[in-house]
């Protein structure tokens, strides 16, 4: 009987904790991708616009090299909650 009481107590305490887990919003994804891109030594400093819709992230703007374009997409893909990346970055040496 005591074991049943302890199990019931734990289930009452832990259930709200699991119910409070937040869903990652598109705005949160945009912020996280922007921070990761800005922190990267190769990609940081480039003008990259980030948009998200239902977990899919779109990258737009200009980068100087193909390496930067590929790395930006790879960084965005690694962000938790990102389901896909549409890389519309343009390579421009300007």
C-alpha positions as CSV (number, residue, x, y, z in Angstrom):
1,X,0.0,0.0,0.0
2,X,2.8,2.3,0.8
3,X,4.5,1.7,-2.5
4,X,1.2,2.5,-4.3
5,X,1.0,5.8,-2.4
6,X,4.6,6.7,-3.4
7,X,3.9,5.9,-7.0
8,X,0.7,8.0,-7.0
9,X,2.6,10.9,-5.4
10,X,5.4,10.8,-8.0
11,X,2.9,10.6,-10.9
12,X,1.0,13.7,-9.5
13,X,4.3,15.6,-9.2
14,X,5.9,14.6,-12.5
15,X,2.8,14.9,-14.8
16,X,2.8,18.8,-14.7
17,X,6.5,18.9,-15.4
18,X,6.1,16.9,-18.6
19,X,3.0,18.9,-19.6
20,X,5.0,22.2,-19.4
21,X,7.6,21.3,-22.0
22,X,7.5,24.1,-24.5
23,X,7.0,23.7,-28.2
24,X,9.7,25.6,-30.1
25,X,8.1,28.4,-32.1
26,X,9.2,29.7,-35.5
27,X,10.3,33.0,-33.8
28,X,12.5,31.0,-31.4
29,X,14.0,29.2,-34.4
30,X,14.8,32.4,-36.2
31,X,16.5,33.8,-33.1
32,X,18.5,30.7,-32.5
33,X,19.6,30.4,-36.1
34,X,20.6,34.1,-36.2
35,X,22.7,33.7,-33.1
36,X,24.5,30.6,-34.4
37,X,25.2,32.2,-37.7
38,X,26.6,35.4,-36.0
39,X,28.8,33.3,-33.7
40,X,30.4,31.4,-36.6
41,X,33.9,32.7,-37.7
42,X,33.3,32.0,-41.4
43,X,29.6,33.1,-41.7
44,X,29.4,35.8,-39.0
45,X,29.2,39.3,-40.4
46,X,27.4,38.3,-43.6
47,X,24.0,39.8,-44.2
48,X,21.8,36.8,-43.9
49,X,18.0,37.1,-43.5
50,X,16.4,34.2,-41.6
51,X,12.7,33.2,-41.8
52,X,10.9,30.2,-40.4
53,X,7.5,28.6,-41.1
54,X,6.5,25.4,-39.2
55,X,10.1,24.5,-38.5
56,X,11.4,25.0,-42.0
57,X,14.0,27.8,-42.1
58,X,14.7,29.9,-45.2
59,X,18.1,31.7,-45.6
60,X,18.3,34.7,-47.9
61,X,20.9,37.3,-48.6
62,X,24.5,37.5,-49.9
63,X,27.6,35.6,-49.0
64,X,31.1,35.8,-50.5
65,X,31.8,32.2,-51.2
66,X,30.2,28.8,-51.8
67,X,31.8,27.6,-48.6
68,X,29.9,30.3,-46.6
69,X,26.7,29.4,-48.3
70,X,27.0,25.7,-47.5
71,X,28.2,26.3,-43.9
72,X,25.2,28.7,-43.2
73,X,22.8,25.9,-44.2
74,X,24.7,23.3,-42.2
75,X,24.6,25.6,-39.1
76,X,20.8,26.2,-39.5
77,X,20.2,22.5,-39.9
78,X,21.9,21.8,-36.5
79,X,19.5,24.0,-34.6
80,X,17.1,22.0,-32.5
81,X,13.6,22.1,-33.9
82,X,14.6,22.9,-37.5
83,X,12.9,20.4,-39.8
84,X,14.4,21.7,-43.0
85,X,16.5,24.5,-44.6
86,X,15.8,26.3,-47.9
87,X,19.1,27.9,-48.9
88,X,18.4,30.9,-51.1
89,X,21.7,32.6,-50.4
90,X,23.4,34.2,-53.4
91,X,27.2,34.2,-53.9
92,X,28.5,37.7,-54.5
93,X,32.1,38.8,-54.0
94,X,30.9,42.4,-53.3
